[in-house]
Amino acid sequence: DADVTQTPRNRITKTGKRIMLECSQTKGHDRMYWYRQDPGLGLRLIYYSFDVKDINKGEISDGYSVSRQAQAKFSLSLESAIPNQTALYFCATSGRQGAFFGQGTRLTVV
Amino acid sequence: AQSVTQLDSQVPVFEEAPVELRCNYSSSVSVYLFWYVQYPNQGLQLLLKYLSGSTLVKGINGFEAEFNKSQTSFHLRKPSVHISDTAEYFCAVKDAGNMLTFGGGTRLMVKP
C-alpha cells in the first residue's frame, strides 16, 4: 500500500461546484500538508496541519478549506470552484526523515 | 522564515554529460535539506536528503548533493545523465518544526 493515498486521481468539475479531495496516510505522522503545483511555479502550500487540532493556512489558502478528520486523514475542499484552481494537487505527510507525497490529483475546473 | 531558490528553471543537457542543478536556501535556523524528483505524470519521490553528518550525500539513481553551510547551498549533481533522468527536480528545506519549503523546480531535459 502507498504511504500517502489521494482520491480522486483525476477530476473535472464545473465552475461554482463544491469539490473535496481526500488524503490518507499510513506513516503515522502528525504533520500533513496540501500543495498545489502549477507550471513554472513549483509547489505552493495551501494548508498544513501539525496535528488533528492544529490547522494553519499556507501561502495560497483563499478559496480552499480543509478538515483533519483523524491523524491519518486530511481533506481539502474547494467551496466554489473557479477555473484558476485548475492545477495538480498534492497531499504530503512529513517526519524527520522527510516528506512523503501522494500521487497527486489533477483537477480541472471548466 | 525560510526560502529556497532554484536558480535554473530548465537545464538542457546531452545524454552521458554531467549535470548540476543548483539550490540555495535561506533560513535563520538549522535545516534539513532534500531533493525530490517528479517524473512526467507522477508524484514526487525522495531522491536524497541531508540531515546531519557528512556533507556529501548520495541518493538514488546515481545522484549526489553537497551541503555547503557557508554558501547556504545544496546543489545536486550526476556525473553522467541518462534519458530516463528527464524530470522535474525540487529542492526543499525543512526546519525543526517540520515545515517544508520548496524551490520552484528545475526541469532537467536530457537529449540524445
Backbone of each chain as ProteinMPNN parsed JSONL, in Angstrom:
{"seq_chain_A": "DADVTQTPRNRITKTGKRIMLECSQTKGHDRMYWYRQDPGLGLRLIYYSFDVKDINKGEISDGYSVSRQAQAKFSLSLESAIPNQTALYFCATSGRQGAFFGQGTRLTVV", "coords_chain_A": {"N_chain_A": [[0.837, -1.19, 0.0], [0.38, 2.29, -0.667], [2.195, 4.977, 0.923], [0.971, 7.437, 1.147], [-2.191, 8.239, 0.137], [-4.229, 9.525, -2.348], [-7.46, 10.606, -3.278], [-9.931, 11.803, -5.568], [-7.919, 10.646, -8.404], [-8.055, 12.01, -10.73], [-10.105, 14.73, -11.774], [-12.809, 16.397, -13.184], [-14.576, 19.334, -12.964], [-17.332, 21.646, -12.677], [-17.447, 25.229, -12.847], [-18.166, 26.864, -9.824], [-19.066, 24.657, -8.45], [-18.899, 22.557, -5.524], [-16.143, 20.784, -4.299], [-14.368, 18.002, -2.99], [-11.201, 16.893, -2.074], [-9.521, 14.018, -1.098], [-7.289, 12.633, 1.346], [-5.18, 10.191, 2.7], [-2.906, 8.737, 5.058], [-0.359, 6.373, 5.919], [1.846, 6.555, 7.465], [1.911, 7.343, 10.065], [2.512, 9.873, 10.849], [2.223, 13.106, 12.392], [2.103, 15.48, 11.014], [0.613, 16.989, 8.205], [0.012, 18.027, 4.82], [-1.254, 20.174, 2.225], [-0.592, 20.84, -1.103], [-0.435, 22.807, -4.09], [0.385, 22.456, -7.512], [1.599, 24.312, -10.123], [2.477, 24.959, -13.49], [5.783, 26.125, -13.764], [5.652, 27.41, -11.348], [6.265, 25.831, -9.27], [5.793, 24.068, -6.187], [3.209, 25.063, -4.112], [2.14, 25.966, -0.891], [-0.96, 25.206, 0.504], [-2.612, 24.57, 2.785], [-1.72, 23.466, 6.077], [-1.275, 21.016, 8.647], [-0.467, 20.378, 11.908], [-1.282, 18.679, 13.87], [-4.277, 16.92, 14.777], [-5.818, 18.919, 15.934], [-4.694, 21.244, 15.131], [-4.571, 23.414, 12.66], [-3.461, 25.188, 9.874], [-3.196, 28.083, 7.768], [-1.676, 28.18, 4.555], [0.429, 29.69, 2.061], [-1.354, 30.206, -0.022], [-4.192, 30.071, 0.643], [-6.721, 31.102, 0.16], [-9.996, 30.539, -0.978], [-9.997, 27.89, -0.455], [-10.608, 25.183, 1.863], [-9.984, 23.075, 4.701], [-10.093, 19.867, 6.347], [-9.248, 18.005, 9.154], [-9.751, 14.966, 9.786], [-8.84, 12.838, 11.219], [-5.781, 11.521, 12.577], [-4.689, 10.28, 10.397], [-6.015, 11.283, 8.183], [-6.725, 13.859, 5.908], [-8.472, 16.275, 4.408], [-9.141, 18.284, 1.534], [-11.048, 21.028, 0.507], [-12.801, 22.687, -2.073], [-14.835, 25.248, -2.0], [-16.368, 26.662, -3.838], [-15.681, 26.113, -6.839], [-13.337, 27.56, -9.136], [-12.067, 28.464, -12.408], [-9.266, 29.154, -12.236], [-8.347, 27.524, -10.302], [-7.679, 25.228, -11.399], [-5.359, 22.744, -11.432], [-2.572, 20.709, -10.341], [-2.843, 18.812, -7.5], [-1.269, 18.071, -4.465], [-1.02, 15.964, -1.676], [0.75, 15.634, 1.359], [2.789, 14.103, 3.888], [4.865, 14.53, 6.716], [7.9, 13.745, 8.468], [10.825, 13.447, 10.522], [12.515, 12.158, 8.769], [11.868, 13.062, 6.304], [9.579, 14.066, 3.664], [6.587, 12.595, 2.472], [4.786, 11.955, -0.367], [1.541, 11.993, -1.918], [0.194, 10.618, -4.99], [-0.914, 12.623, -6.389], [-3.626, 14.76, -7.436], [-5.264, 15.511, -10.276], [-6.939, 18.292, -11.062], [-9.469, 19.783, -12.892], [-11.151, 22.681, -13.633], [-13.958, 23.711, -15.226]], "CA_chain_A": [[0.0, 0.0, 0.0], [1.114, 3.538, -0.724], [2.271, 5.682, 2.194], [0.001, 8.523, 1.089], [-3.17, 7.929, -0.912], [-5.133, 10.627, -2.667], [-8.585, 10.324, -4.152], [-9.69, 11.027, -6.781], [-6.672, 10.946, -9.099], [-8.407, 12.999, -11.754], [-11.467, 15.193, -11.609], [-13.238, 17.58, -13.931], [-15.759, 19.865, -12.32], [-17.79, 22.898, -13.258], [-17.314, 26.437, -12.04], [-19.201, 27.044, -8.812], [-19.34, 23.411, -7.735], [-18.074, 22.219, -4.378], [-15.431, 19.535, -4.513], [-13.475, 17.606, -1.906], [-10.098, 15.984, -2.363], [-9.231, 13.303, 0.136], [-5.913, 12.162, 1.53], [-4.933, 9.387, 3.885], [-1.513, 8.312, 5.145], [-0.093, 5.229, 6.8], [3.159, 6.752, 8.083], [1.782, 7.661, 11.485], [2.998, 11.224, 11.119], [1.231, 14.1, 12.804], [2.062, 16.625, 10.104], [0.108, 16.755, 6.862], [0.058, 19.244, 4.001], [-1.812, 20.216, 0.887], [0.114, 21.729, -2.023], [-0.83, 22.775, -5.49], [1.507, 22.616, -8.426], [1.284, 24.949, -11.384], [3.688, 25.037, -14.324], [6.661, 27.26, -13.533], [5.504, 27.993, -10.005], [6.666, 24.864, -8.259], [4.782, 23.616, -5.232], [2.827, 26.122, -3.181], [1.437, 25.404, 0.246], [-2.322, 25.69, 0.666], [-2.888, 24.415, 4.209], [-0.967, 22.426, 6.745], [-1.822, 20.615, 9.933], [0.559, 19.759, 12.743], [-1.979, 17.561, 14.467], [-5.709, 16.962, 14.487], [-6.42, 20.161, 16.417], [-3.842, 22.373, 14.729], [-4.647, 23.604, 11.217], [-2.919, 26.505, 9.566], [-3.212, 28.495, 6.373], [-0.423, 28.338, 3.862], [0.573, 30.936, 1.309], [-2.416, 30.424, -1.004], [-5.343, 29.379, 1.216], [-8.003, 31.682, -0.252], [-10.793, 29.694, -1.857], [-9.861, 26.5, -0.012], [-10.741, 24.862, 3.273], [-9.509, 21.716, 4.993], [-10.613, 19.183, 7.527], [-8.386, 16.919, 9.614], [-10.735, 14.087, 10.422], [-8.107, 11.931, 12.095], [-4.348, 11.691, 12.33], [-4.331, 9.746, 9.083], [-6.866, 11.79, 7.106], [-6.676, 15.32, 5.754], [-9.164, 16.531, 3.152], [-9.114, 19.65, 1.001], [-12.295, 21.36, -0.172], [-12.992, 23.921, -2.815], [-16.247, 25.511, -1.724], [-16.988, 27.099, -5.09], [-14.512, 26.016, -7.718], [-13.166, 28.514, -10.226], [-11.077, 27.929, -13.366], [-7.839, 29.287, -11.903], [-7.982, 26.468, -9.359], [-7.211, 24.099, -12.19], [-3.963, 22.502, -11.049], [-2.261, 19.392, -9.781], [-2.84, 18.958, -6.049], [-0.547, 17.019, -3.754], [-1.061, 15.823, -0.232], [2.013, 15.112, 1.868], [2.972, 13.998, 5.312], [6.302, 14.638, 6.944], [8.544, 13.48, 9.736], [12.227, 13.842, 10.459], [13.187, 11.535, 7.626], [11.476, 13.675, 5.053], [8.161, 14.147, 3.344], [6.057, 11.549, 1.606], [3.735, 12.578, -1.156], [0.611, 11.212, -2.697], [0.439, 10.632, -6.435], [-1.47, 13.846, -6.955], [-4.972, 14.815, -8.013], [-5.329, 16.507, -11.345], [-8.261, 18.905, -11.022], [-9.767, 20.735, -13.957], [-12.397, 23.406, -13.41], [-14.374, 24.237, -16.544]], "C_chain_A": [[0.877, 1.247, 0.0], [1.117, 4.192, 0.656], [1.212, 6.775, 2.279], [-0.914, 8.269, -0.11], [-4.108, 9.108, -1.11], [-6.267, 10.112, -3.55], [-9.393, 11.584, -4.366], [-8.332, 11.367, -7.397], [-6.877, 12.006, -10.172], [-9.848, 13.425, -11.522], [-11.678, 16.414, -12.493], [-14.518, 18.07, -13.286], [-16.116, 21.214, -12.935], [-17.584, 24.058, -12.294], [-18.487, 26.555, -11.082], [-19.518, 25.799, -8.009], [-18.414, 23.274, -6.535], [-17.421, 20.88, -4.648], [-14.5, 19.262, -3.347], [-12.428, 16.642, -2.427], [-9.678, 15.328, -1.053], [-7.813, 12.754, 0.149], [-5.849, 11.327, 2.797], [-3.485, 8.902, 3.863], [-1.353, 7.2, 6.179], [1.239, 5.368, 7.521], [3.078, 7.024, 9.582], [2.298, 9.039, 11.849], [1.863, 12.134, 11.572], [1.036, 15.181, 11.741], [1.579, 16.215, 8.725], [-0.057, 18.087, 6.146], [-0.765, 19.06, 2.727], [-1.056, 21.268, 0.087], [-0.616, 21.733, -3.359], [0.404, 23.077, -6.348], [0.997, 23.202, -9.727], [2.557, 25.075, -12.194], [4.487, 26.303, -14.031], [6.6, 27.866, -12.153], [5.905, 27.021, -8.912], [5.495, 24.437, -7.409], [4.482, 24.744, -4.26], [1.911, 25.536, -2.122], [0.062, 26.037, 0.398], [-2.705, 25.712, 2.147], [-1.951, 23.363, 4.778], [-1.535, 22.187, 8.138], [-0.746, 19.907, 10.727], [-0.014, 18.647, 13.628], [-3.466, 17.79, 14.253], [-6.34, 18.294, 14.894], [-5.682, 21.413, 15.954], [-3.807, 22.459, 13.216], [-4.265, 25.037, 10.908], [-3.011, 26.81, 8.081], [-1.797, 28.56, 5.824], [-0.419, 29.621, 3.06], [-0.576, 31.228, 0.359], [-3.715, 29.751, -0.55], [-6.688, 29.925, 0.743], [-8.717, 30.773, -1.247], [-10.762, 28.221, -1.496], [-10.198, 26.372, 1.472], [-10.282, 23.432, 3.466], [-10.201, 21.181, 6.215], [-9.647, 18.062, 7.879], [-9.258, 15.991, 10.454], [-10.095, 13.145, 11.436], [-6.631, 12.144, 11.798], [-4.007, 11.291, 10.896], [-5.064, 10.401, 7.926], [-6.91, 13.314, 7.102], [-7.296, 15.646, 4.401], [-9.131, 18.017, 2.805], [-10.406, 19.894, 0.239], [-12.18, 22.674, -0.917], [-14.481, 24.211, -2.727], [-17.014, 25.892, -2.977], [-15.864, 27.197, -6.126], [-14.535, 27.08, -8.818], [-12.044, 28.026, -11.144], [-9.62, 28.091, -12.958], [-7.416, 28.371, -10.751], [-7.649, 25.16, -10.09], [-5.718, 23.915, -11.933], [-3.806, 21.038, -10.67], [-2.095, 19.578, -8.279], [-2.14, 17.764, -5.412], [-0.806, 17.11, -2.261], [0.271, 15.242, 0.2], [1.942, 14.971, 3.375], [4.47, 14.034, 5.581], [6.688, 14.284, 8.367], [10.012, 13.825, 9.569], [12.936, 13.307, 9.234], [12.784, 12.123, 6.291], [9.979, 13.692, 4.861], [7.785, 13.036, 2.378], [4.814, 12.111, 0.922], [2.784, 11.555, -1.741], [0.924, 11.355, -4.176], [-0.156, 11.851, -7.119], [-2.889, 13.662, -7.454], [-4.968, 15.914, -9.06], [-6.758, 17.034, -11.41], [-8.388, 19.915, -12.148], [-11.123, 21.359, -13.673], [-12.783, 24.081, -14.726], [-15.53, 25.208, -16.388]], "O_chain_A": [[1.962, 1.266, 0.581], [0.196, 4.007, 1.452], [0.629, 7.012, 3.338], [-0.443, 8.105, -1.235], [-4.7, 9.618, -0.159], [-6.058, 9.294, -4.446], [-9.538, 12.376, -3.434], [-7.668, 12.297, -6.939], [-5.978, 12.791, -10.475], [-10.699, 12.624, -11.135], [-10.853, 17.327, -12.544], [-15.449, 17.29, -13.084], [-15.306, 21.836, -13.622], [-17.553, 23.876, -11.077], [-19.643, 26.374, -11.463], [-20.183, 25.888, -6.977], [-17.301, 23.797, -6.525], [-18.054, 19.956, -5.16], [-13.913, 20.185, -2.783], [-12.744, 15.688, -3.139], [-9.504, 15.997, -0.034], [-7.225, 12.456, -0.891], [-6.393, 11.705, 3.834], [-2.907, 8.683, 2.798], [-2.096, 7.106, 7.156], [1.717, 4.409, 8.126], [4.086, 6.939, 10.284], [2.499, 9.34, 13.025], [0.707, 11.956, 11.189], [-0.057, 15.727, 11.59], [2.054, 15.239, 8.144], [-0.241, 19.131, 6.771], [-0.942, 17.948, 2.229], [-0.896, 22.411, 0.515], [-1.32, 20.785, -3.706], [1.305, 23.826, -5.969], [0.084, 22.665, -10.354], [3.627, 25.281, -11.62], [3.946, 27.409, -14.046], [7.401, 28.738, -11.816], [5.881, 27.376, -7.734], [4.348, 24.444, -7.856], [5.391, 25.312, -3.656], [1.031, 24.725, -2.411], [-0.065, 27.261, 0.418], [-3.076, 26.754, 2.685], [-1.457, 22.491, 4.063], [-2.188, 23.053, 8.72], [-0.173, 18.926, 10.252], [0.724, 17.771, 14.078], [-3.859, 18.763, 13.61], [-7.295, 18.745, 14.262], [-6.028, 22.523, 16.358], [-3.11, 21.687, 12.557], [-4.687, 25.973, 11.587], [-2.916, 25.915, 7.242], [-0.854, 28.938, 6.519], [-1.184, 30.541, 3.351], [-0.765, 32.379, -0.035], [-4.278, 28.942, -1.288], [-7.707, 29.257, 0.917], [-8.129, 30.304, -2.221], [-11.413, 27.4, -2.141], [-10.087, 27.333, 2.233], [-10.201, 22.663, 2.508], [-10.803, 21.912, 7.002], [-9.269, 17.265, 7.02], [-9.469, 16.202, 11.648], [-10.739, 12.713, 12.392], [-6.278, 12.869, 10.868], [-3.14, 11.894, 10.263], [-4.759, 10.098, 6.773], [-7.103, 13.96, 8.132], [-6.717, 15.332, 3.361], [-9.098, 18.879, 3.683], [-10.815, 19.07, -0.578], [-11.555, 23.63, -0.457], [-15.294, 23.497, -3.314], [-18.166, 25.495, -3.159], [-15.199, 28.225, -6.26], [-15.585, 27.443, -9.348], [-11.175, 27.266, -10.717], [-8.8, 27.238, -13.3], [-6.279, 28.431, -10.283], [-7.376, 24.133, -9.469], [-4.917, 24.815, -12.184], [-4.756, 20.255, -10.677], [-1.299, 20.406, -7.836], [-2.384, 16.612, -5.769], [-0.808, 18.191, -1.672], [0.859, 14.438, -0.523], [1.146, 15.628, 4.045], [5.258, 13.604, 4.739], [5.935, 14.486, 9.32], [10.397, 14.435, 8.571], [13.858, 13.939, 8.719], [13.307, 11.722, 5.251], [9.212, 13.375, 5.77], [8.6, 12.604, 1.563], [3.921, 12.664, 1.564], [3.156, 10.415, -2.022], [1.808, 12.118, -4.565], [0.079, 12.078, -8.306], [-3.3, 12.567, -7.839], [-4.705, 17.081, -8.77], [-7.678, 16.302, -11.774], [-7.533, 20.781, -12.333], [-12.119, 20.657, -13.494], [-12.042, 24.904, -15.264], [-16.017, 25.753, -17.379]]}, "seq_chain_B": "AQSVTQLDSQVPVFEEAPVELRCNYSSSVSVYLFWYVQYPNQGLQLLLKYLSGSTLVKGINGFEAEFNKSQTSFHLRKPSVHISDTAEYFCAVKDAGNMLTFGGGTRLMVKP", "coords_chain_B": {"N_chain_B": [[11.643, 32.961, 8.766], [11.89, 30.77, 5.999], [13.402, 30.189, 2.799], [13.677, 28.941, -0.544], [15.698, 28.796, -3.356], [15.838, 27.862, -6.628], [18.03, 28.096, -9.061], [17.927, 27.689, -11.771], [15.418, 27.301, -14.111], [15.133, 25.576, -16.197], [17.164, 22.981, -17.443], [18.933, 21.988, -20.051], [20.603, 19.158, -21.324], [23.015, 16.965, -22.8], [22.821, 13.445, -23.282], [24.756, 11.333, -21.193], [26.403, 13.35, -20.376], [27.726, 15.391, -17.678], [25.811, 16.836, -14.956], [24.602, 19.621, -13.067], [22.349, 20.737, -10.736], [21.21, 23.614, -9.31], [20.756, 24.82, -5.98], [19.834, 27.088, -3.571], [19.378, 28.233, -0.261], [17.653, 30.013, 2.342], [17.627, 30.534, 5.76], [16.921, 31.027, 9.184], [17.428, 29.234, 11.064], [18.684, 25.959, 11.937], [18.515, 23.575, 9.337], [17.039, 20.837, 7.553], [17.74, 19.225, 4.492], [16.545, 18.493, 1.213], [16.172, 16.701, -1.854], [13.792, 16.22, -4.345], [12.282, 14.235, -6.902], [10.282, 14.443, -9.773], [8.804, 12.539, -12.036], [7.413, 12.594, -15.367], [3.947, 12.962, -15.212], [3.716, 11.79, -12.727], [3.857, 11.473, -9.096], [5.774, 13.111, -6.474], [8.978, 11.917, -5.529], [11.365, 10.961, -3.075], [14.704, 11.827, -3.557], [17.208, 12.256, -2.356], [18.604, 13.089, 0.889], [19.749, 15.429, 3.34], [20.512, 15.276, 6.632], [22.263, 15.326, 8.811], [25.772, 15.079, 9.659], [28.043, 13.75, 7.246], [28.745, 15.987, 4.627], [28.457, 15.388, 1.991], [26.117, 13.813, 0.183], [24.677, 10.851, -0.909], [22.312, 9.668, -3.263], [19.485, 8.049, -4.799], [19.641, 6.475, -8.046], [22.177, 7.329, -8.886], [22.586, 9.98, -8.234], [23.962, 12.739, -6.381], [24.499, 15.074, -3.702], [25.801, 18.088, -2.301], [26.099, 19.576, 0.783], [26.601, 22.852, 1.62], [27.301, 24.827, 4.072], [28.299, 27.421, 4.515], [27.851, 28.693, 2.122], [25.211, 28.391, 1.939], [24.026, 26.383, 0.309], [22.852, 23.613, -1.662], [23.545, 21.81, -3.869], [22.669, 19.661, -6.56], [24.024, 16.832, -8.182], [25.089, 14.851, -10.999], [27.232, 12.591, -12.51], [26.938, 11.507, -15.069], [24.36, 11.639, -17.165], [21.193, 10.069, -17.996], [18.724, 9.418, -20.525], [16.438, 8.721, -19.171], [16.52, 10.242, -16.901], [15.242, 12.551, -17.327], [13.119, 14.859, -16.01], [11.315, 16.695, -13.455], [12.901, 18.485, -10.906], [12.97, 19.072, -7.481], [14.133, 21.12, -4.918], [14.167, 21.184, -1.388], [13.656, 22.527, 1.884], [13.59, 21.874, 5.371], [12.604, 22.842, 8.559], [13.167, 22.523, 12.133], [10.634, 22.452, 13.054], [9.317, 21.006, 11.241], [8.277, 22.193, 8.941], [7.976, 22.267, 5.522], [9.587, 23.745, 2.825], [9.556, 24.523, -0.561], [11.606, 24.834, -3.495], [11.244, 26.438, -6.731], [11.483, 24.503, -8.631], [13.318, 22.623, -11.09], [13.541, 21.874, -14.398], [14.883, 19.15, -15.844], [16.196, 18.335, -18.877], [17.092, 15.811, -20.832], [18.915, 15.158, -23.647], [19.263, 13.11, -26.569]], "CA_chain_B": [[11.079, 32.362, 7.553], [12.892, 30.15, 5.144], [13.079, 30.222, 1.377], [14.53, 28.098, -1.37], [15.828, 29.297, -4.716], [16.472, 27.024, -7.632], [18.469, 29.164, -9.936], [17.657, 27.379, -13.176], [14.105, 26.683, -14.287], [15.314, 24.473, -17.14], [18.553, 22.624, -17.727], [19.087, 21.006, -21.124], [21.921, 18.516, -21.302], [23.086, 15.778, -23.631], [22.991, 12.172, -22.582], [26.088, 10.964, -20.718], [27.111, 14.524, -19.872], [27.467, 15.667, -16.259], [24.833, 17.888, -14.723], [24.477, 20.171, -11.714], [21.15, 21.532, -10.507], [21.592, 24.454, -8.191], [19.761, 25.125, -4.96], [20.277, 27.916, -2.451], [18.303, 28.42, 0.701], [17.882, 30.947, 3.435], [16.904, 30.152, 6.96], [17.55, 31.544, 10.395], [17.661, 28.104, 11.966], [19.233, 24.774, 11.271], [17.532, 22.945, 8.47], [17.308, 19.602, 6.834], [17.666, 19.538, 3.059], [16.049, 17.372, 0.424], [15.875, 16.798, -3.274], [12.741, 15.344, -4.809], [12.171, 14.132, -8.346], [8.933, 14.17, -10.268], [8.792, 12.103, -13.422], [6.187, 13.034, -16.032], [2.663, 12.372, -14.817], [3.837, 11.057, -11.476], [4.045, 12.266, -7.89], [7.153, 13.374, -6.078], [9.641, 10.91, -4.72], [12.598, 11.447, -2.461], [15.934, 11.477, -4.251], [18.208, 12.179, -1.308], [18.379, 14.029, 1.973], [20.811, 15.73, 4.29], [20.003, 15.533, 7.976], [23.43, 15.686, 9.601], [26.911, 14.244, 9.314], [28.808, 14.056, 6.037], [28.071, 16.984, 3.787], [28.224, 14.799, 0.673], [25.025, 12.861, 0.353], [24.396, 10.068, -2.118], [20.919, 9.27, -3.347], [19.154, 7.008, -5.759], [19.879, 6.717, -9.477], [23.485, 7.914, -9.134], [22.652, 11.396, -7.872], [24.542, 13.127, -5.108], [24.4, 16.506, -3.419], [26.725, 18.527, -1.27], [25.628, 20.648, 1.642], [27.618, 23.857, 1.901], [26.653, 25.715, 5.034], [28.754, 28.805, 4.37], [27.21, 29.25, 0.934], [23.782, 28.009, 2.043], [23.665, 25.731, -0.944], [22.686, 22.147, -1.651], [23.482, 21.525, -5.308], [22.501, 18.255, -6.963], [24.937, 16.518, -9.294], [25.198, 13.492, -11.509], [28.366, 12.627, -13.436], [26.59, 11.083, -16.423], [22.902, 11.511, -17.131], [20.524, 9.218, -18.974], [17.439, 9.93, -21.0], [15.427, 8.458, -18.137], [16.619, 11.249, -15.833], [14.393, 13.687, -17.694], [12.115, 15.002, -14.955], [11.399, 17.953, -12.711], [13.601, 18.252, -9.645], [12.642, 20.077, -6.485], [14.913, 21.221, -3.7], [13.294, 21.557, -0.279], [14.25, 22.633, 3.216], [12.656, 21.616, 6.462], [13.189, 23.242, 9.831], [12.888, 21.588, 13.222], [9.189, 22.372, 13.232], [8.825, 20.157, 10.151], [7.703, 22.919, 7.813], [8.695, 22.052, 4.273], [9.508, 24.817, 1.832], [10.096, 24.045, -1.83], [12.007, 25.731, -4.556], [10.32, 26.472, -7.853], [11.662, 23.348, -9.506], [14.198, 22.689, -12.264], [13.222, 20.824, -15.367], [16.059, 18.577, -16.495], [15.84, 17.768, -20.174], [18.24, 15.073, -21.347], [18.756, 14.976, -25.081], [20.131, 12.038, -27.089]], "C_chain_B": [[12.209, 31.801, 6.702], [12.445, 30.227, 3.697], [14.083, 29.38, 0.625], [14.531, 28.658, -2.785], [16.517, 28.266, -5.584], [16.764, 27.931, -8.809], [18.133, 28.93, -11.407], [16.291, 26.73, -13.301], [14.182, 25.509, -15.252], [16.811, 24.239, -17.357], [18.566, 21.591, -18.833], [20.499, 20.442, -21.107], [21.882, 17.293, -22.203], [23.316, 14.533, -22.776], [24.467, 11.881, -22.348], [26.928, 12.158, -20.284], [26.855, 14.672, -18.379], [26.456, 16.792, -16.116], [24.893, 18.342, -13.27], [23.215, 21.016, -11.682], [21.357, 22.309, -9.215], [20.425, 24.761, -7.262], [20.417, 25.955, -3.874], [19.094, 28.146, -1.521], [18.659, 29.515, 1.688], [17.022, 30.508, 4.597], [17.657, 30.668, 8.167], [17.847, 30.441, 11.398], [18.276, 26.953, 11.19], [18.138, 24.085, 10.469], [17.998, 21.572, 8.018], [17.036, 19.9, 5.358], [17.321, 18.298, 2.254], [16.05, 17.724, -1.061], [14.816, 15.752, -3.602], [12.744, 15.348, -6.328], [10.73, 13.81, -8.708], [9.036, 13.808, -11.74], [7.462, 12.493, -14.054], [4.975, 12.24, -15.584], [2.738, 11.513, -13.566], [3.953, 12.012, -10.298], [5.512, 12.473, -7.585], [7.715, 12.186, -5.306], [10.982, 11.437, -4.245], [13.815, 10.921, -3.203], [17.067, 11.301, -3.246], [17.905, 13.239, -0.251], [19.648, 14.251, 2.773], [20.162, 16.06, 5.626], [21.13, 15.986, 8.89], [24.589, 14.838, 9.105], [27.614, 14.705, 8.053], [28.039, 14.999, 5.131], [27.829, 16.482, 2.368], [27.224, 13.662, 0.841], [24.781, 12.136, -0.967], [22.946, 9.606, -2.091], [20.71, 8.168, -4.36], [19.531, 7.437, -7.172], [21.188, 7.45, -9.766], [23.614, 9.396, -8.829], [23.354, 11.583, -6.532], [24.405, 14.633, -4.933], [25.355, 16.848, -2.295], [26.146, 19.715, -0.524], [26.792, 21.585, 1.929], [26.984, 24.921, 2.798], [27.039, 27.175, 4.829], [28.117, 29.485, 3.161], [25.707, 28.989, 0.914], [23.292, 27.394, 0.737], [23.558, 24.231, -0.749], [22.493, 21.724, -3.107], [23.445, 20.027, -5.583], [23.369, 17.984, -8.186], [24.761, 15.069, -9.718], [26.277, 13.502, -12.575], [28.012, 12.271, -14.878], [25.084, 10.811, -16.463], [22.397, 10.592, -18.24], [19.227, 9.874, -19.41], [16.381, 9.8, -19.91], [15.49, 9.425, -16.961], [15.802, 12.496, -16.147], [13.214, 13.752, -16.729], [12.212, 16.42, -14.398], [11.98, 17.635, -11.341], [13.326, 19.423, -8.702], [13.592, 19.967, -5.297], [13.973, 21.676, -2.588], [14.088, 21.644, 1.012], [13.167, 22.416, 4.253], [13.316, 22.026, 7.757], [12.751, 22.256, 10.917], [11.401, 21.45, 13.474], [8.515, 21.58, 12.139], [8.071, 20.894, 9.065], [8.59, 22.726, 6.595], [8.491, 23.25, 3.356], [10.208, 24.351, 0.577], [10.62, 25.177, -2.679], [11.032, 25.612, -5.713], [10.459, 25.316, -8.827], [12.611, 23.64, -10.657], [13.851, 21.53, -13.176], [14.505, 20.389, -16.055], [15.625, 17.885, -17.77], [17.094, 17.117, -20.766], [17.982, 14.733, -22.803], [19.707, 13.89, -25.579], [21.278, 12.579, -27.924]], "O_chain_B": [[13.329, 32.31, 6.702], [11.252, 30.32, 3.408], [15.195, 29.137, 1.094], [13.474, 28.957, -3.341], [17.641, 27.849, -5.305], [15.861, 28.458, -9.457], [18.065, 29.876, -12.192], [16.031, 25.711, -12.662], [13.403, 24.561, -15.15], [17.602, 25.179, -17.441], [18.243, 20.428, -18.591], [21.469, 21.171, -20.898], [20.837, 16.659, -22.353], [23.92, 14.584, -21.705], [25.312, 12.153, -23.201], [28.07, 11.978, -19.86], [25.872, 14.138, -17.865], [26.265, 17.595, -17.029], [25.192, 17.561, -12.368], [23.037, 21.909, -12.51], [21.641, 21.732, -8.165], [19.284, 24.936, -7.689], [21.445, 25.563, -3.321], [17.949, 28.241, -1.963], [19.823, 29.888, 1.84], [15.852, 30.16, 4.439], [18.886, 30.734, 8.166], [18.443, 30.684, 12.447], [18.372, 26.977, 9.963], [16.982, 24.028, 10.888], [19.174, 21.216, 8.097], [16.194, 20.736, 5.03], [17.754, 17.192, 2.577], [15.942, 18.887, -1.451], [14.909, 14.588, -3.211], [13.15, 16.321, -6.963], [10.058, 13.02, -8.045], [9.319, 14.659, -12.583], [6.481, 12.701, -13.34], [4.981, 11.009, -15.579], [1.92, 10.615, -13.37], [4.126, 13.217, -10.481], [6.383, 12.058, -8.349], [7.011, 11.539, -4.531], [11.636, 12.239, -4.91], [13.939, 9.72, -3.446], [17.795, 10.309, -3.287], [17.09, 14.14, -0.448], [20.507, 13.374, 2.869], [19.369, 16.995, 5.738], [20.963, 16.931, 9.661], [24.415, 13.981, 8.238], [27.764, 15.903, 7.817], [26.842, 14.83, 4.9], [27.069, 17.096, 1.62], [27.471, 12.687, 1.551], [24.693, 12.767, -2.02], [22.42, 9.209, -1.051], [21.64, 7.45, -4.727], [19.714, 8.623, -7.446], [21.298, 8.125, -10.789], [24.64, 10.006, -9.133], [23.339, 10.703, -5.671], [24.218, 15.369, -5.902], [25.677, 16.011, -1.45], [25.758, 20.72, -1.119], [27.838, 21.161, 2.419], [26.24, 25.788, 2.341], [26.198, 28.065, 4.956], [27.873, 30.692, 3.17], [25.024, 29.344, -0.047], [22.297, 27.821, 0.152], [24.101, 23.664, 0.2], [21.399, 21.329, -3.51], [24.113, 19.239, -4.914], [23.439, 18.799, -9.107], [24.357, 14.201, -8.943], [26.241, 14.348, -13.468], [28.706, 12.685, -15.807], [24.605, 9.853, -15.856], [23.057, 10.37, -19.255], [18.707, 10.769, -18.744], [15.53, 10.675, -19.754], [14.598, 9.423, -16.112], [15.69, 13.395, -15.313], [12.415, 12.82, -16.641], [13.055, 17.22, -14.803], [11.606, 16.652, -10.701], [13.435, 20.59, -9.076], [13.823, 18.888, -4.751], [13.072, 22.479, -2.834], [15.067, 20.924, 1.206], [11.996, 22.729, 4.041], [14.444, 21.624, 8.041], [12.053, 21.281, 10.641], [10.95, 20.453, 14.039], [7.289, 21.484, 12.099], [7.295, 20.28, 8.333], [9.792, 22.988, 6.632], [7.368, 23.706, 3.142], [11.327, 23.841, 0.636], [10.155, 26.313, -2.601], [10.111, 24.795, -5.686], [9.65, 25.165, -9.742], [12.693, 24.771, -11.137], [13.867, 20.366, -12.775], [15.136, 21.173, -16.765], [14.799, 16.972, -17.753], [18.037, 17.807, -21.152], [16.978, 14.111, -23.15], [20.822, 13.758, -25.076], [22.092, 11.806, -28.429]]}, "name": "protein", "num_of_chains": 2, "seq": "DADVTQTPRNRITKTGKRIMLECSQTKGHDRMYWYRQDPGLGLRLIYYSFDVKDINKGEISDGYSVSRQAQAKFSLSLESAIPNQTALYFCATSGRQGAFFGQGTRLTVVAQSVTQLDSQVPVFEEAPVELRCNYSSSVSVYLFWYVQYPNQGLQLLLKYLSGSTLVKGINGFEAEFNKSQTSFHLRKPSVHISDTAEYFCAVKDAGNMLTFGGGTRLMVKP"}
